[in-house]
Amino acid sequence: MTRSPLRYVAKALSTEGVPPSELGMSMVPHPLMYQELAHDPEYQIYNGRLTPVRFADVSATEMYWKVRREVILRHTGELPIELVGPDAERLANRIFPRDISKVRVGRCSYQFACYDDGGIINDGVLLRLAPDRFWMAQANGDLYGWYRAHAADLDVEVRDPDVWVSQVQGPRSLDVLAAVVDGEPPEPFRYFDIAEVSIAGQPLVITRSGFTNELGWEFYLGPEIDSEAVGDRILEVGQRFGMIITSAQVFRARRIEAGLLNAGADFDRTVTPFEAGLGRFVDLDKEDFIGKEALERADQRCRTWGMRTEGGIAQLGRTLSRDGVALGQVTSTAWSPYQQCGVAIARMEDPTNGPGTLLDVESFEGRKLRGELCTLPMYDPDRLIPRGHLVDIPNRR
């Protein structure tokens, strides 16, 4: 049964029998949006999809502790694009700097695409569903046209499968999964595995992934699925474990602490993977890929680090200096309730300014703060939490 709030949203975006308006073509609601509307959400456009930035009745701090201590549900604007056909792997290897032949069926892989000059276009999680079929669940931005432009000589179809992504994240997320599936949960279900399960009688693709660096999983809703049956079942069961619906605020501090970069903010077309600290995901030994020649010539030193600030939150932009000399910019910023300090992603002009560098930082209030660069992740450097090897129910440090 379709919930009336979703019908109202859909009606506002298009009218039956009439071509979609410009508004409807650029602001598409998640099929589970009705679960968010009671929280007076504020939305932004992400991949042409509506995604909530904040809720009026749940603070960023409340969301942070929920994902760190219990479990949250988040409906995202990630956009899966499908590559399917005999040359699907060949196209993916042409686009991405990592060797796609090493990604087994039933596994995910973090990927990004580069321009010819080595600048990053966009990133996301690649799902290998079959030898000749992939979904690339991308961050905000365009890759569809890039695939099409470089597939002209290949036997491959590039298409939008109309799939939506939601996340269940937090220390109790796998407890929710075990309670919500029809029958037994998938076993094994390792970090970055893909599995097919049934929830509320609906066949569903899920992955052990997420954008929080906490234990978690994601589920993919296609047009053939009764999305509301799935969403209602997950929320109903999840609430027994303390689950709440969250907005993008749940990601902010946690993903900064984890060193998970935001496309378009922490890197863009002017930044190479090496400068962004993503050089470990570039395989210069593989056959030719777009941007390889430029990356072979590029400076491989990192210029992107974490930063802690005591007593306040760093202002975005070129707010980093020492002795009055500008040194770099803040690309993402938040307050960490766990570390009890400001946390940020900082990109330095000089790659010799690395962890341990002390900086003068401008705050949101116009005050001067002292910042110190640090490695990323800021804690859990081996990413034991999302792998399920460390159960961490933290209090304040």
C-alpha positions as CSV (number, residue, x, y, z in Angstrom):
1,M,0.0,0.0,0.0
2,T,1.4,3.4,-1.0
3,R,1.6,5.9,1.9
4,S,-0.3,9.1,1.3
5,P,2.7,11.4,2.0
6,L,4.6,9.8,-0.8
7,R,1.6,10.2,-3.1
8,Y,1.6,13.9,-2.2
9,V,5.2,14.2,-3.1
10,A,4.8,12.3,-6.3
11,K,1.8,14.4,-7.3
12,A,3.9,17.6,-6.7
13,L,6.6,16.3,-9.0
14,S,4.5,15.1,-12.0
15,T,0.9,14.8,-13.1
16,E,-0.7,11.6,-14.5
17,G,-0.8,11.7,-18.3
18,V,1.4,14.8,-18.5
19,P,5.2,14.7,-19.2
20,P,7.2,15.3,-16.0
21,S,7.8,18.9,-15.2
22,E,11.3,20.3,-14.9
23,L,10.9,20.1,-11.1
24,G,9.9,16.4,-11.3
25,M,12.8,15.5,-13.6
26,S,15.4,17.0,-11.2
27,M,13.9,16.2,-7.8
28,V,13.0,12.5,-7.6
29,P,11.9,11.1,-4.2
30,H,13.3,7.9,-2.6
31,P,10.5,5.3,-2.5
32,L,10.8,5.3,1.3
33,M,10.7,9.0,1.7
34,Y,7.4,8.8,3.6
35,Q,9.3,7.4,6.6
36,E,11.2,10.7,6.8
37,L,8.4,13.2,6.5
38,A,7.3,13.1,10.1
39,H,10.7,14.5,11.1
40,D,10.2,17.8,9.2
41,P,13.1,17.1,6.9
42,E,15.1,19.6,4.8
43,Y,16.1,18.2,1.4
44,Q,18.8,18.7,-1.1
45,I,19.2,17.4,-4.6
46,Y,21.8,14.6,-4.9
47,N,22.2,12.8,-8.2
48,G,18.9,14.3,-9.2
49,R,17.3,12.6,-6.2
50,L,16.0,14.2,-3.0
51,T,18.0,13.3,0.1
52,P,17.4,14.8,3.6
53,V,20.1,17.1,4.9
54,R,18.7,17.4,8.4
55,F,15.7,16.7,10.5
56,A,14.0,19.3,12.8
57,D,13.5,16.9,15.7
58,V,16.8,14.9,15.7
59,S,20.1,16.6,16.3
60,A,23.4,15.7,14.6
61,T,24.7,14.7,18.0
62,E,21.8,12.3,18.6
63,M,22.4,10.7,15.2
64,Y,26.1,10.4,15.8
65,W,25.7,8.4,19.0
66,K,22.9,6.3,17.5
67,V,25.2,5.1,14.7
68,R,28.1,4.6,17.1
69,R,26.2,2.8,19.9
70,E,23.1,1.3,18.4
71,V,21.7,1.3,14.8
72,I,20.3,3.8,12.2
73,L,18.4,3.7,8.9
74,R,19.4,6.1,6.2
75,H,17.8,6.5,2.8
76,T,20.5,7.8,0.4
77,G,20.7,9.5,-3.0
78,E,23.5,7.2,-4.3
79,L,22.9,6.3,-8.0
80,P,23.6,2.8,-9.2
81,I,24.4,2.7,-12.9
82,E,24.5,-0.7,-14.6
83,L,27.2,-2.0,-17.0
84,V,26.0,-5.2,-18.6
85,G,27.2,-7.3,-21.6
86,P,30.2,-9.2,-22.9
87,D,32.5,-6.2,-22.6
88,A,31.3,-4.9,-19.2
89,E,34.5,-5.8,-17.5
90,R,36.5,-4.3,-20.3
91,L,34.7,-1.0,-20.0
92,A,35.1,-0.9,-16.2
93,N,38.8,-1.6,-16.6
94,R,39.0,1.3,-19.1
95,I,37.2,3.7,-16.7
96,F,38.6,2.7,-13.3
97,P,42.3,2.7,-12.1
98,R,41.9,-0.5,-10.2
99,D,42.0,-4.0,-11.8
100,I,38.4,-5.0,-12.2
101,S,39.4,-8.6,-13.1
102,K,40.3,-9.0,-9.4
103,V,36.8,-8.2,-8.3
104,R,35.0,-11.6,-7.9
105,V,31.3,-12.1,-8.5
106,G,29.5,-11.5,-5.2
107,R,32.0,-8.8,-4.1
108,C,32.1,-5.0,-3.9
109,S,35.0,-2.7,-4.6
110,Y,35.7,0.9,-3.9
111,Q,36.3,2.7,-7.3
112,F,36.8,6.1,-8.7
113,A,37.1,7.5,-12.3
114,C,39.7,10.0,-13.5
115,Y,40.0,12.4,-16.4
116,D,42.8,12.2,-18.9
117,D,44.8,14.6,-16.7
118,G,44.5,12.5,-13.6
119,G,41.9,14.6,-11.8
120,I,39.1,12.6,-10.1
121,I,35.6,12.7,-11.6
122,N,33.6,10.7,-9.1
123,D,33.7,7.7,-6.8
124,G,31.5,5.0,-5.4
125,V,31.0,1.3,-4.7
126,L,31.2,-1.2,-7.6
127,L,29.1,-4.3,-7.2
128,R,29.9,-7.3,-9.4
129,L,26.6,-9.1,-9.7
130,A,27.7,-11.5,-12.5
131,P,30.8,-12.0,-14.8
132,D,29.2,-9.6,-17.3
133,R,27.1,-7.3,-15.0
134,F,28.1,-4.5,-12.6
135,W,26.3,-1.8,-10.6
136,M,28.4,1.3,-9.8
137,A,26.6,3.1,-6.9
138,Q,28.1,6.5,-7.4
139,A,28.3,9.6,-5.3
140,N,26.8,12.9,-6.5
141,G,27.9,13.7,-10.0
142,D,28.0,12.4,-13.5
143,L,29.5,9.2,-14.7
144,Y,26.8,7.9,-17.0
145,G,27.9,10.1,-19.9
146,W,31.5,9.2,-19.3
147,Y,30.7,5.5,-19.6
148,R,28.7,6.1,-22.8
149,A,31.5,8.2,-24.3
150,H,34.1,5.4,-23.8
151,A,31.9,2.4,-24.7
152,A,31.3,3.2,-28.4
153,D,33.5,0.3,-29.6
154,L,32.4,-2.2,-27.0
155,D,29.6,-4.7,-26.7
156,V,28.1,-3.3,-23.5
157,E,24.9,-1.6,-22.3
158,V,25.1,1.3,-20.0
159,R,21.7,1.9,-18.2
160,D,20.0,3.3,-15.2
161,P,18.3,0.3,-13.5
162,D,16.2,2.6,-11.3
163,V,17.6,1.2,-8.1
164,W,17.6,3.0,-4.8
165,V,20.1,2.5,-1.9
166,S,19.4,2.6,1.9
167,Q,21.7,1.9,4.7
168,V,21.4,0.1,8.1
169,Q,24.5,1.1,10.1
170,G,25.8,0.7,13.7
171,P,26.9,-2.0,16.2
172,R,23.5,-3.7,16.2
173,S,23.0,-3.6,12.4
174,L,23.7,-7.3,11.9
175,D,21.3,-8.1,14.7
176,V,18.7,-6.3,12.8
177,L,19.6,-8.2,9.6
178,A,19.3,-11.6,11.4
179,A,15.9,-10.6,12.7
180,V,14.5,-9.1,9.6
181,V,15.3,-11.6,6.8
182,D,12.9,-14.4,5.9
183,G,14.8,-17.5,7.0
184,E,18.5,-17.5,7.9
185,P,20.8,-14.5,7.3
186,P,23.6,-14.9,4.7
187,E,26.6,-16.8,5.8
188,P,29.4,-16.0,5.3
189,F,28.6,-12.2,4.9
190,R,32.0,-10.5,5.1
191,Y,32.9,-6.9,4.7
192,F,32.1,-5.8,1.0
193,D,30.3,-9.1,0.3
194,I,27.1,-9.1,-1.8
195,A,24.2,-11.3,-0.8
196,E,20.7,-12.1,-2.0
197,V,18.0,-12.3,0.7
198,S,14.3,-12.2,1.2
199,I,12.7,-9.5,3.4
200,A,8.9,-9.3,3.7
201,G,8.7,-11.8,0.9
202,Q,10.7,-9.6,-1.5
203,P,14.0,-10.7,-3.1
204,L,16.6,-8.2,-2.3
205,V,20.3,-7.5,-3.0
206,I,22.2,-6.4,0.1
207,T,25.9,-5.5,0.7
208,R,28.2,-5.3,3.7
209,S,29.0,-1.7,3.1
210,G,28.1,1.9,4.1
211,F,29.4,5.5,4.5
212,T,30.0,5.5,8.3
213,N,32.9,3.1,8.9
214,E,30.6,1.3,11.4
215,L,29.3,-2.2,11.2
216,G,26.6,-2.1,8.6
217,W,24.8,-3.2,5.4
218,E,23.0,-1.6,2.5
219,F,19.9,-2.7,0.6
220,Y,19.0,-2.0,-3.0
221,L,15.5,-1.4,-4.0
222,G,14.6,-2.0,-7.7
223,P,11.4,-1.2,-9.5
224,E,10.2,-4.8,-9.3
225,I,10.3,-4.8,-5.5
226,D,7.5,-3.8,-3.1
227,S,9.8,-1.2,-1.5
228,E,7.3,-0.2,1.2
229,A,6.9,-3.7,2.4
230,V,10.7,-4.0,2.8
231,G,11.1,-0.6,4.3
232,D,8.3,-1.0,6.8
233,R,9.6,-4.4,7.9
234,I,13.1,-3.1,8.4
235,L,12.0,0.0,10.4
236,E,9.5,-2.0,12.5
237,V,12.1,-4.7,13.4
238,G,14.9,-2.2,13.8
239,Q,13.1,-0.1,16.3
240,R,13.3,-3.1,18.7
241,F,17.1,-2.5,18.6
242,G,16.9,1.3,19.0
243,M,16.9,2.2,15.3
244,I,16.0,5.7,14.2
245,I,15.7,7.3,10.7
246,T,18.5,9.7,10.1
247,S,19.5,12.4,7.6
248,A,22.9,13.2,6.1
249,Q,24.0,14.7,9.4
250,V,24.6,11.1,10.7
251,F,27.5,10.8,8.2
252,R,29.3,14.1,8.8
253,A,31.5,13.7,11.8
254,R,31.7,9.9,11.6
255,R,32.9,9.8,8.0
256,I,35.4,12.6,8.6
257,E,36.9,10.6,11.5
258,A,37.0,7.5,9.3
259,G,38.6,9.3,6.4
260,L,35.8,8.7,4.0
261,L,36.0,11.5,1.4
262,N,33.0,13.3,0.0
263,A,33.2,13.7,-3.8
264,G,33.0,17.3,-5.0
265,A,34.2,18.6,-1.6
266,D,37.2,16.6,-0.4
267,F,38.3,16.1,-4.0
268,D,37.3,17.3,-7.4
269,R,38.6,17.4,-11.0
270,T,41.7,19.4,-9.9
271,V,42.8,16.8,-7.4
272,T,44.6,13.5,-8.3
273,P,44.1,10.3,-6.3
274,F,47.6,10.7,-4.8
275,E,46.8,14.2,-3.6
276,A,43.6,13.0,-2.1
277,G,45.3,10.2,-0.2
278,L,43.8,7.5,-2.5
279,G,46.9,6.4,-4.2
280,R,46.6,2.9,-2.8
281,F,43.6,2.4,-5.1
282,V,45.6,3.2,-8.3
283,D,47.1,0.2,-10.0
284,L,49.7,1.6,-12.4
285,D,50.7,-2.0,-13.4
286,K,47.4,-2.8,-15.0
287,E,46.8,-2.2,-18.7
288,D,45.9,1.2,-20.0
289,F,43.1,3.1,-18.2
290,I,41.9,6.7,-18.6
291,G,44.3,9.0,-16.8
292,K,47.1,6.4,-16.5
293,E,49.8,8.4,-18.3
294,A,49.1,11.5,-16.3
295,L,49.2,9.6,-13.0
296,E,52.5,7.9,-13.9
297,R,54.0,11.4,-14.2
298,A,52.2,12.9,-11.1
299,D,53.6,13.7,-7.7
300,Q,52.5,10.8,-5.6
301,R,52.7,12.6,-2.3
302,C,49.5,13.0,-0.3
303,R,48.1,16.5,0.5
304,T,44.9,15.5,2.2
305,W,44.8,14.8,6.0
306,G,42.6,14.8,9.0
307,M,42.7,17.7,11.4
308,R,41.6,18.2,15.0
309,T,40.7,21.6,16.4
310,E,40.2,22.3,20.2
311,G,37.3,24.4,21.3
312,G,35.5,24.9,18.0
313,I,34.7,23.8,14.5
314,A,36.9,24.9,11.6
315,Q,35.4,27.2,8.9
316,L,35.3,25.7,5.4
317,G,37.5,27.2,2.8
318,R,41.1,28.7,2.8
319,T,41.1,29.1,6.5
320,L,44.4,27.4,7.4
321,S,47.6,29.4,8.0
322,R,50.7,29.8,10.1
323,D,52.4,33.1,10.9
324,G,50.0,34.8,8.6
325,V,50.9,32.6,5.6
326,A,48.1,30.6,3.9
327,L,48.8,26.9,3.9
328,G,45.7,25.1,2.8
329,Q,41.9,24.7,3.0
330,V,39.3,22.9,5.0
331,T,37.1,20.8,2.7
332,S,34.8,19.1,5.3
333,T,34.2,20.0,9.0
334,A,32.2,18.9,12.0
335,W,32.2,18.5,15.8
336,S,33.0,15.0,17.1
337,P,30.9,14.2,20.2
338,Y,33.3,11.2,20.8
339,Q,36.6,13.0,20.6
340,Q,35.2,16.2,22.0
341,C,36.9,18.4,19.4
342,G,36.4,19.8,15.9
343,V,37.3,17.3,13.2
344,A,38.0,18.2,9.6
345,I,39.4,17.1,6.2
346,A,42.2,19.5,5.2
347,R,44.0,19.8,1.9
348,M,47.4,21.4,2.1
349,E,49.2,23.3,-0.7
350,D,52.6,21.9,0.4
351,P,52.7,18.1,0.7
352,T,55.5,18.4,3.3
353,N,52.9,19.7,5.8
354,G,51.6,16.4,7.1
355,P,50.5,14.8,10.4
356,G,51.7,16.7,13.4
357,T,51.7,20.1,11.6
358,L,50.2,22.8,13.8
359,L,48.1,25.4,12.1
360,D,46.1,28.6,12.8
361,V,42.5,27.8,11.9
362,E,39.6,30.2,11.5
363,S,36.4,29.0,13.2
364,F,32.7,29.5,12.2
365,E,32.5,32.2,14.8
366,G,35.5,34.1,13.4
367,R,37.7,33.0,16.3
368,K,41.2,31.7,15.9
369,L,41.7,28.0,16.8
370,R,44.8,25.8,16.9
371,G,44.6,22.8,14.6
372,E,46.8,19.8,14.2
373,L,47.0,17.6,11.2
374,C,46.6,13.8,11.7
375,T,46.4,10.6,9.8
376,L,43.1,9.1,8.5
377,P,41.2,7.3,9.9
378,M,41.6,9.2,13.1
379,Y,41.0,6.0,15.1
380,D,40.4,2.3,14.1
381,P,43.2,2.5,11.5
382,D,42.8,-1.1,10.4
383,R,39.0,-0.6,10.0
384,L,38.3,-3.4,12.4
385,I,34.9,-1.9,13.3
386,P,33.2,-2.3,9.9
387,R,34.8,-5.7,9.4
388,G,33.1,-6.9,12.6
389,H,36.4,-7.6,14.3
390,L,35.9,-4.9,17.0
391,V,32.7,-4.3,18.9
392,D,33.0,-0.7,19.9
393,I,30.3,0.9,22.0
394,P,32.0,4.2,22.9
395,N,31.5,6.9,25.5
396,R,33.2,10.3,25.3
397,R,36.9,10.2,25.3
